[in-house]
Amino acid sequence: MHDCDVLVVGAGPVGATFALALARAPAAAQLRILLVEAQPAAALAEIPVQEPRALALSPRSRKLLERVGAWTPELAARACPYQTMEVWDRSTSGHVGFDSAEIHQPQLGHILGQQALVAALTAALRAQPNIVLRCPTVVTGIERLAGGGCGVRLGDELVRTALLVAADGPDSPVREHFGIATRRWDPEQRALIAVLRTERAHGHCARQWFAHSGPLAFLPLAGDRHQVAIVWSQDRAAAERLQGLSAEALAGELEIASEGALGALALAGESRWIPLRQHHADDYALPGVALLGDAAHVVHPLAGQGVNLGLADAEVLAAELAAGRERGLGVADPAALARYQRRRRPENLAMLAAMRGFKTLFGDTHLPVALLRAAGMAAFARLAPLKHLVMAAAAGERWTP
């Protein structure tokens, strides 16, 4: 006898969204879902609007959050919609612009602080009757049960579950416990995450500059048109030099890197450097076990797709488990887990390969390659049907001219 049907480790954006999506499916209404999270939860009102760790949510991701009850008016007020995106190659004259009006959409996506999203999801979890949230609670051990399923030790307590879902981050203890191998690629970069105050308003435009040492993204924030969240990926040697600068000198370097697009810049609040990495798990599912989000795959942040890939994992796994329940199958049905892996692994692997390709392409300083990049960006900008298809795919929408 299991103590719960599904036990999810990790109540970040991906784990929490999965639990809610499954719990709200009619066929899964009787499931007992337990969600455990090691970090204490914070209320939305306690979190600043301008967070340095910002997420770029696609329209598909926003719609999923609406369906699971997390996209409340309070959360929406903290999300900054962006209608346009500008991309430059700093080594050449290459430039591509995107506008949501071209694909008949009100926006390309929303920029939202990660902590705010987690807080809204936590509130939705606590309001869902068939979910129990234990937070903060640490997993201290995992074991296979003789009759099937897993035993998860929470302190001195052993909780038995039919299905164990790992949404516990890139260093996933659950993945490591079961010996699921990962293929790893080290981009040899670090990223600066910070909030900047800008002289000129951001105009609800997401901006990105590619340089041989790494890309820089300016993400517009809600509440103040003169503040943006940034992700500045730099090769390790460049990152070490920048880390030694004063806040004023670093802001000056950012003005140069952004080609003065938003005028004078100043750091606003906390900033930090984080190491970048990429990996992809060989398996997303084993008998009675499934991996979600960063536990299964980590991609370079240059396209801002990490959270969207993870939320798509959550949506698909919940849908496959609910479909199995409709057919009278168990919640850990092997066929449902296999379908989840078959649907998600190719898309995630393709994105990871694309990000590696972008880094290699824009990191090449040879003149012929630079000229080829510029020509390619110019051709892409002129090919409206292809550009519209790419924009719609990034938004999670089907493009119909």
HUBELNOR-V271659 format. One record per helix or strand. SS is the DSSP state (helix for helix, strand for strand). FROM is the first residue (numbers start at 1). TO is the last residue. If there is no record, write none. Layout:
SS&FROM&TO  SS&FROM&TO
This chain:
strand&4&9  helix&13&23  helix&26&28  strand&33&37  helix&44&46  strand&54&58  helix&59&67  helix&73&76  strand&80&82  strand&84&89  strand&95&99  helix&100&103  strand&109&113  helix&114&127  strand&131&135  strand&139&144  strand&150&154  strand&157&166  helix&173&177  strand&182&185  strand&189&198  strand&205&210  strand&216&220  strand&227&235  helix&236&243  helix&247&257  strand&265&275  strand&278&281  strand&285&286  strand&289&291  helix&293&295  strand&297&298  helix&301&303  helix&306&326  helix&334&363  helix&367&382  helix&384&395
